[in-house]
Each structure stands twice: as C-alpha cells, then as structure tokens.
C-alpha cells in the first residue's frame, strides 16, 4: 500500500507511548472491533452501477446493498464522503418499500437513516442513488491527465485506502465489514476497464459510451474496491491457472515483459509459501502515468505509479529493475497478507504492511540473490532506526481513533520496523517453524480479519515458543535497545556480559524499558548461536578465548551494538575480511554511536579508511550517506572542504579501479558502484567527475544512446546540479517531452537540484502550474529546499493556498515542515513550528514538532561533530 504522510495527533502519540500494555489484545471478534459504525447491520452484497462523466469530472451512481440486520435497530448507518445522496429506499420480506431520508454528517463522514419503527433481525435490500466527483488528487475516484505521442489523454482510477471508498460508493467503509461487490460502469467506448474480477459483459450504449459489467468479488473490505479505465494495453500470461496481465497506457508494452515474468514467478512462489493458491481467476498489474505515489494492492487489480512497475531494459538503470521487483513482490504478497486475511482495524495495519514488506524482501532474496537484497535491507533499516531513536517515535502498533490517524499510520515504523522485527522473529523461531505458523494462520483466517493476537497464537502453536510475550515488547513499545558488549579473558575462558538500555539520539529515555531480545553471538568465521536477553544484563562464559567475538553477525537484530574499546578494535582490525553483513553492521552501529555521542568521530573515520577497497554497493551507500550527513551539517562552514576532500580521497582509488567506462561482462554491482562513486565525487566538487558529467550530458543531448542506463542518473543529476541557463532549458524541454514517468521524474529531479538561485526561482514558479502532477509537488518543493531553504520557505508561505490547492490533501501538513527538514538551524525549526501553529490544526502541529525535533537534533550534532572534524581531518 502506498506511503502516506504522518498526521498524528498529540493525544494519539501520548497514548501510544504511555499505555502500551493496555494495547495487549484479544483475537479478532467482529462485535468488539473498533470503529465508528454500529455492528448491528452488516453488508453482504453490493451491486453498484457508476456512470462516469469525464468532461465534468463527476459520476452518478446507483446501488443495491443486501444487508443483514443482526439485532433490532432503528438506525442504519454507513459511510459516505464528498458526495450527494439523491434517493434511498429499504425493502425486504414482509416489509413494504420504504423511502428513506438521508442524514449526512460531513465531519464524521457518515450516512444515517432513522427508521420510524425498529427493524427486526433479517435480510433486507438498501437501494441508493448518489453522485460524486472524479478528483484531481488520488482520493476515491481520480483522473490523470497525460500525453501519448504528444496528444493529451485522460484516464480514471481509484485508490480507496484507508477510508476513501466512501467517496465512490456509500459503504460500510471499515475493514472488518467484508462483503461482495458486483460493479457495472459506463465509460467512453474507446476505453478499456479493469476491476477485481474479469469483465462479464460489455455492450455499447448511447452517447459514445459503453457499459461494462464485472464478475462478483469474494468477501472483502471496501478499501480494496478498484476501477481503472482508459486507453490501455495489456500484456498477458498464465501462471498456476491464473490469467496475469501487465496493463499500461499506449506504447509501453516493451517495459511490461520484466514485470510480467516477475509476477508469474512471485505468484507461484507465494502459492507455495502460504499453502493457499491465489483465489481469483486473474491478476492485473496496472501502471498509470502519475496521480499518486507508490502502489495500491487492490485485490485482483493492483494499481502502480508507472516507475514502480515498468522496466525498460534498453533505458532503465538496474536500480529501477530492483525497485519494480521489490514493490511488485510487496503488492503480490498483499493478495494474501491484507486481502485474503485483513487486519481488523487500522491499529493493526502492520499486519498488512510489515508482513508484505518482509515477504517482498524474502522473495527478492530468493529470485535475485545477485542483488544482495539482505544488505539493502540492512541499509533501509538504518533510516527507520534513526527515526525510532527519537522521542517523537511511536510503537509499531498504536491506537487509531479516526480516518486522519489511519492515514498517518502508513509510515516507516509500520512498514520497515514491522519488517525488521519479523526478520528477527523468523531468525529466532526458525524458518520452517515460522512458515508452518504462517500457513496455519492463513488457513484459519482466510476471507476474514485478525488481530496480532491471532498471529501470535498460530506461531506459538507451530513453534512451541512464547511468541506473544516477546512480540509484545517489540510491537507495543516505542524505540529499541542498545546492547553493550563487554568481555574479559580469564584462565583461558572468555566471559561475556551483554546489557541493554533504550537507545536514543536526542535525549535520554525517561522510561526504563526492557525487551526480550533474540541475540546471535559468535566469533568471526565461526558459527553463531542465539540467546534471549530479557533482563538488564546477562553474562555467559565461552570455553575458549580464541577467535574474535561478534554479536549479531548476520545483522538480523533490530538493535544497536556497542562493544567495549578492546572488543571494537579487535573487530575493526579485521573489517575488510568480515562477512558482508557483519562488515556493514559494524559500520552502521559505529556511526550511530558517533551520532549519539557515545564515540568520537575519528573512530568512525578510521574505521571507514579500512573500507577503501570495499566491493559491496550497499556498504559504499552507507559510507557516502554518512559523509553526506556531515557535509550537510558543515554547509557554509570551513569544515565542509575537509569533509569533501576526505570523501574524494576515500572514493578515488576504488573509482580508479572501476574506470569511467563499463567493461564487457562486468558485474552489475560494479556498474552501479561506478555511478554511485562518480555522483558522490562530483557532488563533493571533484573537477574531473563534474567535467565528465557535463561532457556526457552534452553527448546525450545529441545522441541519448551515448549514455548507458547505468550512468544516466549520474549524468542528469550532476548536469542539473551545476546547470547554466542552456542546460536548464535542455532539462526542462525533456521534462515536457518525456515519454514515460520514469524519464519525467529523472529530468525533474535534476531541475530541482540546480544550485543557481535564479534557476531555482524558475523551478518554484513552475510549481504553481496546473501541469505539475499533484503527487510530485511535495517532492519538488523539498528538492529545491535542499539547496535553497530560505528562498523556498518565502515562496511557499507567499503562495500557500495555490500550492495546497495543487497537491494531495493528505500531504499538505507535511509540505511546510519538510522545507526545513534538512536544516540544522534551530531558528528554522522555531519559524516552521510557529507558522504551523498559526495556520493549521493540531495534526499539523504534531508533524511540525516531529520535524522540528530532527532539526534540533542535527543542530546538537553539528555543535558536537564539527570540532571533531577539525581534529580528525587535519
């Protein structure tokens, strides 16, 4: 499911942090599941007909809902938002048809019918007529304007999660209300249309339109309802009896072959892993050219933003191939985790998203070990560890009271911490026992809903281990532990003491939290064994002092490790020959100790010097990211030149080994590493790297095939960073004429990186154009702000309403906060927080305080680390 901005309320954060134990829950029970809607009336079958008006960006609809009254009631309540109800009636056995008066509560997004007499338990039919809007932003039904061969085109699509099905159909729009949906739509005659099930009937109707009816769906929550219609093409194949299609706008099927092959592999893999075959007759993977970010796992018809699904082997870099496979794997995994079995309420969103992320990583490792996805996972985990080490974090599972909080739950803690915890849990329980528990969970709860308790029960039964206690520590508490490692050698035996405390970057934690931590312990080049650290400290003795002690050698733990000085030096001295996962974890944990003030910077830089001949892309990405953090902290300060010189001297020898030109038969990783190092050196001001980028960009303008896919992002990003007027014009022309979203995004990203203030002004003015896709606007604003913070802030505040009207509503609170997101000046935090308090509501203030916390954290790090830069890089 696509990521959405964080809009948490202060009350929700406080409750999440202070009452984790109260969140311990029972297995799923429909009657007690949270939500606004009463549980006395439930939908069984929706039969809906939508008539679209693309010229007017509107639709009219009618539907009959077969409902079941579970207990006598005088009220029928469901959800509706951003629509008008034009008629309603109720009928049923022994009941004369009743006309109903709709009562819309626009604030609560509910539709209520008050009955003169109580409705007895039984089955009835609720008929509704309504009209709504086809929105520019991706909420409910939306439209996308795009060009195909220079001609303006338009398509429509839907995205319903978490609570926007109510903008298309009046529904019981909460995940526990599962029902069947049978959809009929009227769309232009030249369109093709896609939904959960195959087309059942199609006929022309008046006015250049056609009527398309889809088959009935399984029982499913309303947020999985989907409709896409436009001038589309489909590349199809078969796998395990399922019709698989990659659907694109015209002229892009050459980029569909890889995702089709990937989807076939993934479907077969998940069929086998879960032990339950994919239950629908078809699976469409639909790429649309903009409109929303990421992908949405609608059952049977997943919708993607183009660059997250399509891969052109002639023009796309390898990293695009990796991205599309991983997101494809995530969304296909959702067909089981999320669709077949759905979380009961949004506080358990991680059961959908954490598991889909974990399964995607597992599948990627299975099919593409050459990408070393386990190393990418360690690097990705770093981002969420840094968020989770601040006072503004929250538990994986937290209270969700309303739609705004549900939208806010789609964040890195839910996705990536959930994924990291599951990897650690699987390593502790064992791969096969864990799988046995997952299969039992799926089999028992298919076509139904669950809470975390249902999963823990299944895993405990399969493994015989106390999963619920261990899991509760990690899902109901915010933050994570730091494990301190101390060892002594006495009488030829090694005595090791491990102790735990909460790791924080910003300020010490007030609570004395403990976790049940599965910890792998071993020696370099030896086997590791697992112990459970549940107390503040635990000691054990090894029979020999031989070998170098290493904790978490495979980097499966969601925690930091801080060795005593002698243990650290023993491990660091062997850095080049450590296994990949150990080598990367040693680097990331050492940087974290520096960032938290537990170590001096020279300890990290001395360690980094041992990695000059590092072969792994993910390890270099970690090193360069941390040096870039230092570079950002030193912006405008004398220390910046020292940091950049260190980077160039560190990366230069490895780059010289690789050379500027690709070699026949070289590893994919080497090609990616060449581009990564060249980009980093050019950003640091290396004259040769900058000159190469400019020369190659000039060649690209004459002949695009002169630049390989592996080097295209290096060439365009550095050309944009150091752009003059002519280069800027060339990039802007290619944004306008880009044939794919991938190319448009690449050239647009280069434009916003321009260091020239005059060019930045041009970019900002272009953001006000209705041609700017609403899903991209926040990223473009943030890109300009990275280089021109003060100018961007002045522009954004002066044009606030125009910008907000030109972007997705769910991202508006984060827009202004993100402008100062990379700053290390507390004055910027105060400026932004004051502005947000005056101009937005409490949800925006919480987001402002989260970003402000990050700014103040960087300010403290700047004050501490820049003097250390001077000492370490004399």
N, C-alpha and C positions, 0 to 999 in steps of 0.2 A: 504494500500500500504506500502511496506517496507520502513523503515527509510533509509536515505542515508546521507553521510557526508556533512558538511557545507562547501561550496566553494564559498562564496560570494565575489564579487569584492568591492573594496573600493568605487568606484563610485556608485554602487548599494546601498550600505549602506547609503552613504551620501544623495542620492536622496530619499531613503525611509524615512529617518528621517526629511529631510528639506522640503519636498513638499507633506506632507500627504493630504493636502486639494486638491491638483491637481489630486489626485487619485480618487476623487469622480467621479463616472462613470455613464454611461447611461445603460439601459437594453441591452441585447445581440443583436448585429447586426452582421451577418456574414461578411458583407462588411467592417466593421470598426474594426473587431477583430485583435489584434496584431499577428504578426508572420512574418517569413522571406518570406513565399511563396506568390506569387500573388494570387488574388481571382478571376481571370478571367477564370480559368479552374478548374473544381471540379471532383473528382472521384465519381462514382455512384455504380460500382460493380467491385470488384477484383475477378478474377478466376485464382487461382495460383496452381502450381504443384511443389513440392520440392522433390528432390532425395537426400537422405542422404547417406553419406559415413562415417561411424563411425570409421573405421580404420584410415582414413586420416583426421578425424575431419574437414570435409568440406561438402558442399552441392552444388548442382546445382539447378537452378530454372527457371521456365518459367511462365509468367502470361499474361493475357489479362485484361486490365482495361477499362471498359466502362466509358468514360469521357463525360462531358458536358461542352462545351465552352460557357460561359455566355456573353462574349463580344469579338469581333475580336482581335486576338493576333498573333504575330509571334514567340512566345516563349511558350513552355511547360516546367514548372519547378516543380519538386517534390524532395523528399529526398532520398538519398542513402548514406551509410557509410560502410566502411570496406568491400566492395565488388567490383567485376569487372562486367561491362556490356558487354555481348558478342554479343548482337544484339538488334535492336529496329526497329519497324515499326509502321506506323499510317495508319488506314483505316477508311472508313465511307461512308455514302451515298453520291454519286456524287464525291467521292474522290478516285482516283487510289491509290493503296497501295504505301506508301512512305517509303523508307528506311531512318532511322534517324541516325545521328551521335551523339553519347552521349558525353556530356561535363560534366565531374565530377569535382566538386570543393570540394576537400577533407577537406579543412579547414572549409568551410561553410556547408559541408555535404549535398550538393545539386547535383541533376542530371538535366541537362538542354538540351533541344532540340531546336535549332534555325531553323525556317522554312523559306524557300525562299519567300513564299507568306503568307500573313495573313490568318489565319484560321477563317472562318466565324462561327458565333454562331450556335450551333447544337450539335448533339451527334456523337461520334467517338469511335474507339477502338485503344488503345495503347498496342502493344504487345512487351514484353521484355523477353530477355534471360540473365541470370546472374549466378554468382557463388559467394559463400561466405564461411565464416569459422564458424565451431562449436567451440566456445571459451571455455577456462577453466574458465574464470571469467563470472559472470552472467550478460552478456550484449547481448541482442538479443538471438540467439540460443546458448546454452552452454551444456557441458556434465558434468556428475557427475560420478566419479569412487567410487564404494562402494563394500562391501563384503556381501555376503549372504551365511550363513553356511560355512564360510571360503573360499568361492570361489569368485574370482574377477569378478565384474559385472560393467556394464556401462549403463547409460540411458541418454536421451537428454531431455531438457526442454527449455522453453523460458521465458524471462522476458523483456518486451518492454518499460516499463515506465522509465523515461518520454519521451525518444527520441531514442529508440533502435529498434523499429520496422523496421527502415530503414536499419538495419544490416541483416534482414532476407528477407524483400521484399522491392523493391523500392516503396515508398508510399508517399502520402501527409501526412506526419507524424506530424501533428499538431492537437490538439484536436477538433478544430471547423470543420475539414473536415471529416464528418461522411459518411460512405459508408458500403455496404455489402461485406462480404468476404466469398468466397467458396474455401475451401482448400482441396487439394489432396496431399498425402505424400507417398513416398516409404521408408519403414523401414524394418529391419530384420523380417523374417517370424515368429519368436517366440516372437516378441514384441506385446504389445497392445498400442494403441494410443488414445489420448484424445484431444479434442478441444472444442470450444464454443458450438457446436451443436453435436447431435449424429452421429455415423457412418452411412453413407447412403449406401455405397458399399465397399466390401472388396474382393480382389482376389489375388492369388499367382502369382508372376512373376519370371523371371529368376534370377539366382544368389542367391538363398536362401532368396529372398526378397518378400514383399507383397505390394500391393497398396491399400491404404485406402482413401476413399473419405468421407468428412464430409458434412452435410447439410449446406445450406446457412444461414448466420447470419442476425440478424437485422442490421439496420443502426447504426454504432458505430465508435468511434475513433480508430485509428490504434494501440494505445498503449494497447488496450485490446485484440489484437490477441494473440492466445495461441496455443502451441503444446507441448505435453508431450508424450514420447514414451519410453517404456522399458518393462522389465519383471515384470508386475504389477498384483495385485489382487484387487478386488473391492467388498466391502460390500454395498448392496443396500437396499433402502426402498422407500416408496411413501409418499408424503405429498401434499395435495391440488392439486392432478393431476400431480405433478412433480416427475420425477424419480431422487432420490438423491443417490449419491454414494460416499463412502469414499475409495479412491484409495491409495494403499501402495505398496512398494516393498514386495517381498515374505516373508511370515511368520509373518506378523504383524497385521493381521486382528483382533486379540484379543484386540488390542489397538484402534480399529475403532468403537466399539459399542457406546462408550460415544459420540464421535463427530457426529456419525450418528443421535443419538437421539437428540443431541443439535441442529444440522442443521434442523431437522424436526420441532422442536419447534420454532426455530428462523424464519424459512421461513413462518410459519403460523402467527407468531407474527407480522412480518413486512408486510405481505399481509394485515393484518387487520389495522395496524397503518397507512400505506401510502394510503390505499384505492385503490391500484392498484396491481393486482396479479402479481407475478413473471412471466415474459413474455416468458420464454424459456421452452422447454419440459423437460430439465434435468439440474441438478446442481451437478457437480463433485467437490469434495474437495480432492485435490491430495497432498499427503505427499511425499516429496523427501528427501533422506538422505544427506542433505548438498547442497552446491553450492551457496546459497545466504541466507540472513538473513530475518526473518520475514515471510511475505506472500504477495502475489500479487493478486488483486481482478479480474483477467481476467473473463470476462462475461461467465458464464456457466461452467468454469473450473478453480477454484481458486487453485493456487499453494502455498504450505506451506513448510517451512523447518520443518522436522518431529516433533521436540519437540513443535512446536507451534500449532499442530493439534492433535497428537495422545496422548492418555492417557491410561496407563496400570493400571487397578485398583489393581493389585497384587503388583506392583513395583513402581509406581509413587507417589510422595508426593501430598498432596492436592493442594499445590500451583501450580503444573503443571496442575491440573484439572481446576483451576481458570484461569490460563493463556490461556489454549487452548480454553476455553469457550469464554473468552473476545475477543481473536483475531478472533475466528470463527464468533462471533457476529459482529465485525468490518467489516470483509470481506463480510459477507452476507448483511449487511447494504449497502455496496458499490454497490450491484447489483441494487439498486435504486439510492442512492446518489453517483454519479460518473459514473455509467454505463448507466442507463436509462436516467438520466439527468446529463450532464457533464459540468464542468466549461469551459468557452470559451477559456481561456488562463491560463497559469501557475501562473499568479499573483493572481488568484482566487482559487488556489489549496486548500485553507482551506475549500471551499465549498464541496470538496470531503472528505478531511481528518478530519477536525474538526467535521463535521457532522457525519461521520462514527464512530469516537471516542465517540461522545456524544450519538449516538444511541446504541452503544455497552454497555455503562455504564447503559443506561436506561433498555435495555433488560436484562442485568445481574442482576440488582436490581429486575426486575420482576420475573425472574426464580429462582434466588438464593439469596434471602434476608438473608439467614443464613450466607452468606459470608460477609455481611455488606459492599458491594462494594462502598457505598457512602463514607464510611470512607477511603477506599483505594483511592478513587478519590481525597479526600482532601490531602492525603499524596503525591499522584502523582503530584498534583497541586503545591506542595511546590517546587519541582525541577524546574518547569518552572518559578515560581515566582522569584526564586533566579537568574535564567538566565536573566529574564526580568527586573531585578532591577540594571542592569549594563549598562554602556554607549555603550557596544557592541551589544545591543539588536536591534530588528527591529520590525516593525508593523506586525500584522497578514497578512495583505495584502500589498505587496510591489512590486515594478517594477521588471519584469523579462524580460530580453532582449535576452537571448540565452540559449542554452542547458545546459551549465555549471551552470548558475544561476537557471534553472529549477530543476536540480538535487539537488542543495543546499537548495531548498525550503522545502524539506522533513525533517523538523527539529521539535524540541519540541514546538516552538512558533506556528507553523502551526497546529500541532496536538493537543497539550494539552492546549495551551492558547485558541485556537479556541473552543475546547470542553468546557473549563471552562466558556468562555463568553456565549456560548449557554445555559449552565445550568442556569446562572444568568438571561439571557434574558427570558427563559421559565418561571422561577420563577416569574419574573416581569409581564409578559403578561398573565400568567395563562396557566395551562397545556392543557386544551381543546381548548381555542382560538389559542394557539400556534400550536397545532396539525391541527386545521382547516386550518391555513395558510400554513402549510407544505403540506397538501393534495392538496390544490389549486395550489400550486407551482408545485408539481409533475404532476398533471393532465394537466396543461397548457404547460409544457415544456418537456414532455416525448419524447424520441428519438431526443432531441435537446440539445442545450447548453444554459448556463446562465452566468450572472454576479451577483455580490452581490445585485445590484440594483433590479434585478428580484425577489430575495427573500424578500428584504425589502418591495417591493410593495405588495407582497402576504400577508405578515404578517401585514402590516398596514391596508390593506383592511379587514382582518379577525378580527383584534383586536381593530381597531379604535384608536390606539396609534401611536405617532410619532416615529416609529421604526428607520427610516433611520438616523435621527439626533443622536439618542442615539447610534446606532450601529456604525456609522462613528467614533465616539470618540474612540471606542474600537478596531476597525479593522484597522484604518488608522493612529493611533498614536502609537508610541512605549511606553513601560512601563505601569505603572499602579499607582493608587493613594494610599496614606496613609490617612486614616480617623482618625483625632484626636477627642477624645470624652471628653468633659468637662461637668460637671453637678453641680448645686447648688440647695439646698432646701430652698425655701423662702415662708413663710406663708403657709406651708403645701403643696406647689406645687413644682414639680421638673422642673427646667429649664435646658434644654439640648442644647448644642451647638456642632454641627458637622462641622469640617472644613477639607478641602482636600488640598493635595500637592502631587507632584510626589515623590514616594518612591525610594530611590537609596541606594545601598550598597557601591558603590565605590567612588563616588564624587557627589556633589550636581548638579542637573539638571540646565542647563542654561535657558531652556525654561520654561515659567510659564504655563504648560499645565493644562487644566481642563477636567474633564469627567462628563457626565451625569450618575450619579451613582444611581442605584436602591439599597436602603439600607433598610434592615429589622431591626426594632427596637422593643424591647420588654423587659419583665422582666423575671427573672428566674422562670420556672414553669408556665409562663403565655403565652398568645398569642402574636404573633408579627404582626406588621403592616409595610407596605412598604411606604417609602417616596423617592422622587427623589432629590438628591443633585447635582445641576448643577452649583451652584455658589461657590466661595471660601469658604463660610461658610453659615450655616443656623441654626437658633435656633427655638425651639418649647417648649411648656410647657405641662407637664402632670398634670392631676388633683390631683394626689397624689404622695407622695414621697415613698409610700410603695413598697416593692419588690426591687430586685437588678437589676439595669439596665444592659442590654446585647444588643450588636449590632451584627447583623448577626448571630443569634443563631443557624441557620441551616447550616451555613458555605457555602452559595451559592454564596457569593460575590467574585469577583476577585480583592481583595484589602486587605491591611493590616489595622488592627485596633490598635490604641494606646490610651489607657484610661489614664485619669489623675490619679495620685497616689491613691487617695481615692477610685475612682471607680474600679481601678485594684485590690486593696486589698479586697474590698467588694466581688468582683467576685472570686478572688483566694481563699478566705477563704471557699468558698463553692465548690471548684473544684471537690471533689470526688462525689458529688451528681448532678453535672450538666449533662445535656443530652450529649450523646456521641459526637455529632458534635460540641457542644459548648466547651466541655472539650478539644477536640483535637485542635480546632481553638485557644483557649486561649494559649495552649502550643506553637503552631507553630508561632503565632504572637509575643509571648513573646521572643522566640528565635530570631526571625527576628529583634526585637528591640535591643537585645543584639548584634547581628551580625553587625547592622548598627551604634552602639554606642549611641543609644537612652536610653538604660538601662544598669545597671551593671549586671555582670554575676550572682552575688549572688541572684538577684531577680528571675532569671530563675531556679537556683538550688534549692532555697527554694520552688518554685512552684512545681518542679519535686518531691520533697520529699513527697508532698501530694498525689502522684500517686503510692505509694508503693504497694497498693492493686489493681491496675488498672486491669480490666478484659479484655480490648479490645486489640487485637493483633496490630491493626493499630496505637494505641496510644503508645504502647511499641516500635513499629518500629520507630516512630518519636523520642521518647526519646533517644533510643540507637543510632540512626543515628547522632543526635546532639552531644552526648557524644563521638561518634567515630570521629566526626569532631574535637572536642577538643583534642582527643588523637593524631590525625594526626598532628595537629598544634604543639603539645608538643613532637613530636618524637625526641628522643635524649636529651630531657631536663628533669630536676628534676620533673617538674610538671606532667609529664606523669604518674608517680607512684601514685600521688594523685588522678588523674582522674580515673585511673583504680581501685583504692581502692573504690572510691565513687560508681563506676558502680557496682562492686561486692556487696557492702553493700546494694545498692538500689535494685538490681535484686534478691539477695539471698533469702529474705523472700518469695517473690512471687514464686520463683522456688521451694522452700521447700514445699509450698502448693501443687504444681503440682506433685512433686516427679519425680524420674527418669523413672518410668515405667508407661506405658499407662494403664488407668483404663477402665474396661468394661462400655460401654455406655457414656463415657465422650464426651463432646462437641468437634467438630472438631477444633474449635478455641483454646481450651486448648492444644490439641496435637501439633498444630503449635506453640503456645506460648512457650511450653516446649523446643522445638528445638531452637527457636529464643533466649531464655534466656541462654540456655546451650552454644550456639555458642558464644554469646557476652561475657559470663563469661570466657570461655576458651580462647578467643582472648585476654582478659584482663589479662590472666595469672593465673586464678583460678586453683590451683593444682588438686582439685577433678574433675572439669569439664574436664581438659586436660587428666587426668588418665582414666576417663570414656570413652572418645573418643578413646584413644589408645586401651583400653581393648576391646571395642566393635568392633573396626576395626579388631583386631586380630581374634575375633569370626566370623566376616563377611567373612574373607578370608577362613575360614573352612566351614562356612555354611551361604551363603548370606541371607537366610530367618531368621537368628537370629537378624537382624536389620530391624526394621519396616520402611515402606516408610516414615513415619513422621520424623524419626531420621536419615535417610540415608545421607542427606546433612550435618548435624552436624558432623556425624562420619567421612565422607570422607574429608570434608574441614579442620577439625582440625587435622586429621591424616596427610594431606598434608602440613599444615602449620608447624607442628613440625616434619616433616618426617626425618628419618635417611635413610641411603643407602638402607636398606632392604624394608622399607615402600615405598620409592620412586620406587623401582623396581616393587613392587607389584602393585602400582598405574599405572605405565607405561604399565605393562602387560595387565591390564584391559582396558586401552585406546585402545590398539591394538586389543583386542578381543571383544570389546563392540558390542552387538547385535543391539543396537539402537543408534541414535544420542543423545538421552537424556542421556544415560549412558556414552557415549564417552565424552560428554561435561562436565558431572559431574566429572569424573575422571581427565579430562584435566584441569579443573578449580582448582582441588586440587593440581595438579602438579605445576602449575604456582605460587601457593601461598607459596611454600617452602621458609622458612627463611634461610636455609643453603645456603651460597653463591656458594658453589661447585655444589649443585644440581640445582641452578638457571642457572649456566653456561651450564649444560647439557640440560636444557629445551630450552635455547636460541639457542643452536646449532641445536636442533631438528627442530626449526622453519624454517630452510633452506631446509628441506626435501620436495620434491615434494608431499609427502604423507600428508603434512599439508594442510587441506582444506583452500582455499584462503579466504573464508568468515570468518573464525575463526582467521586468523593470527593477525589482529589488536587487537583483544580482548586478545589473548595470550600474545602479546607483552606488552599490557597495564597491564595485571595481574602480570607479572614479574616486571614491572617497579614500581608497588605499593610498593614492598618490596626492590627493588634493582635498584633505579633510575639511579645512575651514571653508573653502570655496563651495564644496558640496553641501555643507550644512547651511550656508547662507542661501544657496539656490533652493534647497529642499524646503526650508522654512518659508521662503518667499513664495513658493509655488505649491504649498502644501495641498490644497484642495485639488488642483489639477493632477498632481501625482497620485493622490489617493483614489481619484476617480478613474485613473488609468491603470489600476492594478487590482490583483485579487484582494478581496476584503479580508481574508484570513491572514494576510501578511502585513496589514497596514500598521499594526502596533510595532512590529519589528523593524520597519523601514528606517525610522529616525534613530532608533537605538543602534542599528547596525552601522550607521555612518561613522560613529565614534568607536566602533568595535575593535579596531586595531590600535587605538591610541594608548599611550602610556602617560597621559597628562590628566591628573585628577580634575583639573578645571573643565575638561571636556565632559567628564562624567557628570559633574555638577550641572553644567549647562544643559545637557541632554535630559537628565532626570527632572530638572526644574521645568523644562519645556513640556515633557510628557505629563507631569502632574497638572499643569495648567490647561493642556489641550486635549487630554484623553482620559479614559476611565481607569479604574483600579487594575484591570487586567494589563493594561499598557504599563502601568507603574511597576508591576512585578517584573515584566520583561526589562524595563529600564534599569531596575535595580540589579538584575542579573548581569546585564552588560556593564553597568557601572562598576560592579564588583570586579569584573575582569579587567577593566581599565585601571582600577586602583591596585589590583594585584600586579599588573605589569609595571606600574609606577614604582612599587616597592622593589620589584625585581631589578628595575633599571638602576635605582639608587644603590642597590647592593652589588650588582654584577658589573657595572661599568668600571668601577675602580679595580675589580678583579681582572677585567680585560686588559687594562693598562699594565697590571703586574704580570699577567700570564703571557702577553704578546709583545714583550719588549723587543 
